[in-house]
C-alpha cells in the first residue's frame, strides 16, 4: 500500500514504486470471448465479417454469429445429434449467401436458413478455403479433391494434381491483382496464369511445401 514514486511512460503505462517492488499498470488490450459469453465452442478457426456488420466465428463445434457486442445466435451447432462438424472456412458472395466449409462438406446460409450442400460434391470432402469469384462461380479448396467450383447449380472438380496443380490438399486460394491465381497446397505453391500452372516447391526455393496462407501487398 506504500507508494513512493509514480512514472507515466510514453505508451501510457503507469509505473509505481512501492515498498514491495515495482508495479506496472497497463490497459487490457485483449478481451477473451468463449463459451462463457455464448460462443458455441472454444476452438476457433475462421472468422468472417459479413456485409451486415455481423461477425461469424467458425469453431470445432459449429458456427456462431457475433453482433452488437455479443453472440446473438448459433448458426450451426453440434447439438445432441453431432450433425454439424468443425467449420474450416467461411465466405460471403454478392447475393449475401454465407458459404460454410466444414470437415464433412458444405453448408449454405441465406436469410437465416441453413442448407447442407455436401451432396452436390462428387466426393464430400473437407473444405479448407472458399473464394466467391466475381463471375458468379465459387471456388473451393479441398483436402483430397484439389479445387472444385460451383457453377449453374453444380459443384465439380476443376484443378488437381492430374491437370497440373501442385497437390490435391488445397489450403488457400488467392486471386492476384493481375487476374492470375495463386493456390497454396500441402505439396507446394501453384500459379495459374493464362490457363497454365507454374509450380513452386522447396526445389525452387520455398522454405517448405506446406502453404497455409497467401497475402498480396501494395
N, C-alpha and C positions, 0 to 999 in steps of 0.2 A: 504493500500500500504506500510505500515511501518512494516518491518520485523526485529525483534530484536534478534532472535535466530533460529537455524535450527538443527534438530537432525535426523539422519538416524538410524532406529532400525534394528534388526537382520532379520526382514521379508522384508526389502527393503522399508518400509513405511517411508515417509518423514513427519516430524512434524515441523510446522512453528509457532513461537511465534510472535504475532502481537499486535498492539495497540487496536485491537477489538476482541481479543480472540485467541484461538488455532485452527489452521487449520491442517488437516490430508490429505496428498496426497497419494492415492493408485492407483495401476493399476486396470483397469476394467477387472474382470475375466470372467464375463458372457456377451455374446453378444446376445441380443434378436433378434429372427427371426420371422417374422409374415407375414400376407398377404401383408404388405408393401414391403416385399422382394420377394414376389411371392408364398408364401405358400398358399395352396388352402383354408385353414380355420384356425382360431386361436386356436380352441380347439383340442389339440393334445393328442393322445392315444399311440399306439405302434410305436416304431422306430426300423428299421432293417438295418444293414449294409450288403449289398449284396456282393457276391464274386467278382464282377467287381469294387468294391470300392464305388458304389452308396449308398446313404443313403435314405431309403424310410420312409416317415413320414405319418402315418395314422391319419386322423383327423375326426371331426364330419361332414365334408363336402367332404370327398373323400381322395385320396392318392396323395402325392407329391413326386417327385424324386429330391434329392439334390446331386449335383456333382460339383467338381472343384470350390467350394466356392459359389455356387448359386443354386437356384431352376431352373432346366432345363426344367421341364415339369410337367404337372398334369396328372398322370396316370389314375386316376379315379376321376370323378368330378360330383357334383350335377347337374350343368348346369341348363338349363331352365326347363328340364323335371323332375327334382328331382329324377333321376334314380339311383344315387349312394348314398347308405346310409352310416352311420357312420362306419368307419373302426375300428375294435376292436382288430385284431390280424394279424400278418404277419409272414411268414416263407419262406425259400428258400430250395428246395430239391437238390439232386445231379444232376438232369437234368437241373438245373438253372431255374426251374419254380418258379414263385413268387405266393405264396398262400395268398389270401387276405380274411380274415374273417370279416364279417360285421354284422350289426344288422338285416339284412334281408337274410343272406345266404352267399354263397361263390363265389369269383371270382378268376380266374387263369390267370396270365400274362406270356406269353412266346414270346420272340423276338419282344416285343413291341405290341403284340396283346393281348387284354384283353377279356376273355370269362366269361359269367355268368354260373356257375356250380351249382347254387342253386337247379335246377331241379333234380339233382342227389340224393338229400336227400328225404327220405320218407316224412318228415315234415320239410320244410325250417325253420331254427332257427338262433338265434344269436350265432355266433361262437366267443368265448372268448379267445381260445388258439388253436394253431396249432403246431403239433410236427411231422416232417417227420422222420420216423424210417429208420434205416439202411437196413432193409429188403425190402424197397420199398413201404411199406404202409405209409399212412399219418393219424395221429390221430387228432381228433377234439374234443375239449371240448365245449359243447353247453349249452344253458340256460335251456332247458327243456328236452332234449333227452339224457342226460348223455354223454358218449364217443362214437363217431362214427369213423369209419375207411374207408379210400379209398383204394380199392384193386381191381385189374383186371377191372378197369373202372367203378366200382360201389362204392357207399358210403352207408354203412349200420350201424345201431346202434349195438354196441357190449357189452357195460357195462352201467348199470343203477341201480337204487335202487332195482329193481326186482331181479337182479342176484348178489347183494352183495355190490354195490357201495354205499358210504355214502349218496350221494344225486345226483339228476339229473342236478343241476345247477353247471356245472364244470368251474372253473376259470383258473386252471393251471395243466399241466401235466409235470412231471419230471422223466426221466429215470436215475436211480442211477448207480453208477459205478459197482455195483454187478449185474446189469441187471434187477433189480426189478423196479417197477413204483410207484411213489407217486403222487396221484391225489387229488388236492385240490378242494373242493366243498363248497357251502354255507350251507352245513349241516354237515360238518366235513371233516376229512382227511382220505383218503384210501391208504393202502399199498398193492399193488398187487405183490405177490411173489409165484412162483410155481403154478400159476393158482388160488390162493386163496386170498381173501381180508381180511385184518385186518383193522378195522376202529377205528379212534380216534376222540373223541368229548370232550366237557367240562367234561364229566363224567370220562374220562381218564386223565384229567389234562390240556387240551388245554385252553388257555385264552379265546378263542371264537371259534365258529364253522365256522366262515366265513373265509375261506382260500383263499387269493388272489395270493400269490407267494411262490415259494419254491426254495432254492438255496443250493447246496451241497458244503461244503468246503473241504479242503485237508484231 
